[in-house]
Amino acid sequence: MPYKANKHLPKRVKDNLPRGAQTIFRKAYNNAEKQYKDPKKRRGKASLTAVCNKVAWSAVKNEYKKKGGDWVKK
């Protein structure tokens, strides 16, 4: 299910990421959902949700890093 706005993101994402990182997560998740909807495009037997989360967190980690328990822009 694509996320239409940051307010619809999972609680663990909203509670841990700053607003900009939430937007990156949401956009990456939604793109991955379109790209990997077909199970043949996924590695192994990973679920669509697992793949989307992995892609989204990777996108966040490209722009942000964890410093002292908080996510900060690189």
Backbone as a printed PyTorch tensor [residue, N CA C, xyz], in Angstrom:
tensor([[[  0.8420,  -1.1730,   0.0000],
         [  0.0000,   0.0000,   0.0000],
         [  0.8900,   1.2390,   0.0000]],

        [[  0.7800,   2.0900,  -1.0030],
         [  1.6090,   3.2920,  -1.0280],
         [  1.1950,   4.2780,   0.0680]],

        [[  2.1820,   5.0090,   0.5380],
         [  1.9330,   6.0240,   1.5640],
         [  1.7000,   7.3610,   0.8680]],

        [[  0.5280,   7.9480,   1.0750],
         [  0.1830,   9.2110,   0.4170],
         [  0.8230,  10.4090,   1.1030]],

        [[  1.0760,  10.2870,   2.3970],
         [  1.6710,  11.3870,   3.1550],
         [  2.4950,  10.8080,   4.3000]],

        [[  3.4140,  11.6160,   4.8150],
         [  4.2680,  11.1580,   5.9120],
         [  3.4640,  10.7470,   7.1380]],

        [[  2.3180,  11.3570,   7.3400],
         [  1.5170,  11.0280,   8.5210],
         [  1.0030,   9.5910,   8.4850]],

        [[  1.0540,   8.9600,   7.3130],
         [  0.5850,   7.5820,   7.1670],
         [  1.7040,   6.5500,   7.3300]],

        [[  2.9280,   7.0220,   7.5180],
         [  4.0630,   6.1050,   7.6820],
         [  3.9370,   5.3170,   8.9790]],

        [[  4.6190,   4.1690,   9.0550],
         [  4.5900,   3.3930,  10.3020],
         [  5.1200,   4.2140,  11.4770]],

        [[  4.6210,   3.9250,  12.6470],
         [  4.9910,   4.6540,  13.8640],
         [  6.5030,   4.6590,  14.0890]],

        [[  7.1590,   3.5210,  13.8530],
         [  8.6020,   3.4470,  14.0860],
         [  9.3760,   4.3800,  13.1590]],

        [[  8.8460,   4.6590,  11.9890],
         [  9.4850,   5.5910,  11.0630],
         [  9.2280,   7.0230,  11.5240]],

        [[  7.9750,   7.3360,  11.8150],
         [  7.6240,   8.6980,  12.2530],
         [  8.3170,   9.0740,  13.5570]],

        [[  8.4440,   8.1140,  14.4600],
         [  9.0370,   8.4000,  15.7680],
         [ 10.5530,   8.5300,  15.7300]],

        [[ 11.1970,   8.0050,  14.6860],
         [ 12.6570,   7.9810,  14.6600],
         [ 13.3080,   8.8940,  13.6350]],

        [[ 12.6030,   9.2190,  12.5670],
         [ 13.2170,   9.9990,  11.4970],
         [ 12.7210,  11.4390,  11.4820]],

        [[ 13.6240,  12.3930,  11.1720],
         [ 13.1710,  13.7750,  10.9860],
         [ 12.3010,  13.8690,   9.7260]],

        [[ 11.5870,  14.9480,   9.5980],
         [ 10.6080,  15.1090,   8.5210],
         [ 11.2040,  14.8670,   7.1290]],

        [[ 12.3740,  15.4320,   6.8620],
         [ 12.9980,  15.2490,   5.5450],
         [ 13.3100,  13.7950,   5.2470]],

        [[ 13.7810,  13.0890,   6.2460],
         [ 14.0900,  11.6670,   6.0810],
         [ 12.8110,  10.8530,   5.9110]],

        [[ 11.7450,  11.2820,   6.5500],
         [ 10.4600,  10.5980,   6.3870],
         [  9.9910,  10.6970,   4.9320]],

        [[ 10.1910,  11.8600,   4.3430],
         [  9.7920,  12.0600,   2.9490],
         [ 10.6170,  11.1680,   2.0250]],

        [[ 11.9180,  11.0890,   2.2830],
         [ 12.7810,  10.2020,   1.4980],
         [ 12.2980,   8.7660,   1.6360]],

        [[ 12.0150,   8.3400,   2.8600],
         [ 11.5370,   6.9810,   3.1160],
         [ 10.2530,   6.7220,   2.3310]],

        [[  9.3060,   7.6420,   2.4330],
         [  8.0010,   7.4660,   1.7740],
         [  8.1470,   7.3520,   0.2570]],

        [[  8.9110,   8.2510,  -0.3390],
         [  9.0660,   8.2360,  -1.7960],
         [  9.7950,   6.9800,  -2.2660]],

        [[ 10.8350,   6.5850,  -1.5490],
         [ 11.5800,   5.3790,  -1.9230],
         [ 10.7070,   4.1370,  -1.7630]],

        [[  9.9490,   4.0810,  -0.6790],
         [  9.0530,   2.9420,  -0.4390],
         [  8.0330,   2.8310,  -1.5720]],

        [[  7.4110,   3.9450,  -1.9050],
         [  6.3830,   3.9370,  -2.9510],
         [  6.9630,   3.5450,  -4.3120]],

        [[  8.1680,   4.0380,  -4.6270],
         [  8.8180,   3.6570,  -5.8850],
         [  9.1370,   2.1730,  -5.9120]],

        [[  9.6660,   1.6650,  -4.8060],
         [ 10.0120,   0.2420,  -4.7230],
         [  8.7680,  -0.6220,  -4.8680]],

        [[  7.6710,  -0.1440,  -4.3280],
         [  6.4310,  -0.9120,  -4.4260],
         [  6.0090,  -1.0820,  -5.8860]],

        [[  6.1770,  -0.0320,  -6.6710],
         [  5.8610,  -0.1180,  -8.1010],
         [  6.8640,  -1.0220,  -8.8250]],

        [[  8.1410,  -0.8120,  -8.5110],
         [  9.2070,  -1.5210,  -9.2120],
         [  9.2210,  -3.0220,  -8.9230]],

        [[  8.9320,  -3.4070,  -7.6880],
         [  9.0560,  -4.8100,  -7.2840],
         [  7.7070,  -5.5020,  -7.0520]],

        [[  6.6540,  -4.9370,  -7.5940],
         [  5.3230,  -5.5380,  -7.4130],
         [  5.2930,  -6.9740,  -7.9450]],

        [[  5.9570,  -7.1850,  -9.0700],
         [  6.0560,  -8.5270,  -9.6560],
         [  7.0800,  -9.3400,  -8.8550]],

        [[  6.6660, -10.4460,  -8.2460],
         [  7.5840, -11.2610,  -7.4320],
         [  8.8290, -11.7230,  -8.1870]],

        [[  8.7620, -11.8250,  -9.4990],
         [  9.9160, -12.2500, -10.3000],
         [ 11.0470, -11.2270, -10.2680]],

        [[ 10.7310,  -9.9880,  -9.9120],
         [ 11.7430,  -8.9340,  -9.8650],
         [ 12.4380,  -8.8530,  -8.5110]],

        [[ 11.9710,  -9.6480,  -7.5540],
         [ 12.5610,  -9.6590,  -6.2110],
         [ 13.5480, -10.8040,  -6.0830]],

        [[ 14.5480, -10.6180,  -5.2190],
         [ 15.5070, -11.6850,  -4.9450],
         [ 14.9000, -12.6800,  -3.9810]],

        [[ 15.1440, -13.9370,  -4.2440],
         [ 14.6700, -14.9700,  -3.3360],
         [ 13.1650, -14.9320,  -3.1890]],

        [[ 12.7270, -15.1710,  -1.9790],
         [ 11.2860, -15.2010,  -1.7130],
         [ 10.8630, -14.0440,  -0.8080]],

        [[ 11.5850, -12.9460,  -0.8950],
         [ 11.2900, -11.7910,  -0.0510],
         [  9.9040, -11.2400,  -0.3680]],

        [[  9.2080, -10.8280,   0.6770],
         [  7.8870, -10.2270,   0.4860],
         [  8.0430,  -8.8150,  -0.0700]],

        [[  6.9890,  -8.3220,  -0.6690],
         [  7.0090,  -6.9620,  -1.2100],
         [  7.2840,  -5.9560,  -0.1000]],

        [[  6.6720,  -6.1390,   1.0420],
         [  6.8750,  -5.2200,   2.1690],
         [  8.3300,  -5.2170,   2.6160]],

        [[  8.9340,  -6.3890,   2.7080],
         [ 10.3350,  -6.4820,   3.1370],
         [ 11.2560,  -5.7700,   2.1530]],

        [[ 11.0220,  -5.9720,   0.8700],
         [ 11.8440,  -5.3360,  -0.1550],
         [ 11.6710,  -3.8190,  -0.1060]],

        [[ 10.4450,  -3.3570,   0.0020],
         [ 10.1700,  -1.9150,   0.0420],
         [ 10.8200,  -1.2650,   1.2540]],

        [[ 10.7460,  -1.9210,   2.4010],
         [ 11.3800,  -1.3810,   3.6030],
         [ 12.8910,  -1.3140,   3.4490]],

        [[ 13.4760,  -2.3450,   2.8670],
         [ 14.9280,  -2.3670,   2.6740],
         [ 15.3680,  -1.2260,   1.7560]],

        [[ 14.6510,  -1.0450,   0.6610],
         [ 14.9580,   0.0270,  -0.2860],
         [ 14.7970,   1.3940,   0.3840]],

        [[ 13.7190,   1.5700,   1.1230],
         [ 13.4370,   2.8600,   1.7620],
         [ 14.4950,   3.2070,   2.8080]],

        [[ 14.8660,   2.2360,   3.6490],
         [ 15.8940,   2.5050,   4.6620],
         [ 17.2430,   2.7860,   4.0120]],

        [[ 17.5400,   2.1140,   2.9250],
         [ 18.7870,   2.3600,   2.2070],
         [ 18.8180,   3.7880,   1.6610]],

        [[ 17.7000,   4.2430,   1.1290],
         [ 17.6110,   5.6130,   0.6130],
         [ 17.8210,   6.6330,   1.7290]],

        [[ 17.2350,   6.3730,   2.8840],
         [ 17.4170,   7.2720,   4.0340],
         [ 18.8890,   7.3160,   4.4260]],

        [[ 19.5300,   6.1490,   4.4750],
         [ 20.9300,   6.0650,   4.9090],
         [ 21.8920,   6.7210,   3.9220]],

        [[ 21.4590,   6.9460,   2.6850],
         [ 22.2850,   7.6820,   1.7210],
         [ 22.3630,   9.1610,   2.0700]],

        [[ 21.3400,   9.6870,   2.7140],
         [ 21.2580,  11.1190,   3.0170],
         [ 21.4310,  11.4510,   4.4960]],

        [[ 21.1500,  10.4870,   5.3560],
         [ 21.1850,  10.7100,   6.8030],
         [ 22.0630,   9.6680,   7.4780]],

        [[ 22.5620,  10.0200,   8.6610],
         [ 23.3130,   9.0640,   9.4760],
         [ 22.8270,   9.1850,  10.9050]],

        [[ 23.0500,   8.1400,  11.6520],
         [ 22.6260,   8.1410,  13.0460],
         [ 23.7690,   8.6930,  13.8900]],

        [[ 23.4610,   9.6960,  14.6990],
         [ 24.4730,  10.3240,  15.5430],
         [ 23.8770,  10.4890,  16.9310]],

        [[ 24.4510,   9.7720,  17.8860],
         [ 23.9630,   9.8690,  19.2570],
         [ 22.5080,   9.4870,  19.4050]],

        [[ 22.0530,   8.5280,  18.6330],
         [ 20.6670,   8.0840,  18.7410],
         [ 19.6900,   8.8510,  17.8650]],

        [[ 20.1550,   9.9220,  17.2140],
         [ 19.2890,  10.7220,  16.3420],
         [ 19.7590,  10.6130,  14.8970]],

        [[ 18.8320,  10.7290,  13.9720],
         [ 19.1710,  10.7530,  12.5570],
         [ 19.4530,  12.1940,  12.1540]],

        [[ 20.6390,  12.4280,  11.5690],
         [ 21.0370,  13.7740,  11.1390],
         [ 21.4830,  13.7180,   9.6820]],

        [[ 21.3030,  14.8360,   8.9900],
         [ 21.7090,  14.9220,   7.5850],
         [ 23.2260,  14.8080,   7.4940]],

        [[ 23.7050,  14.0680,   6.5010],
         [ 25.1560,  13.8920,   6.3020],
         [ 25.7910,  15.1810,   5.8410]]])
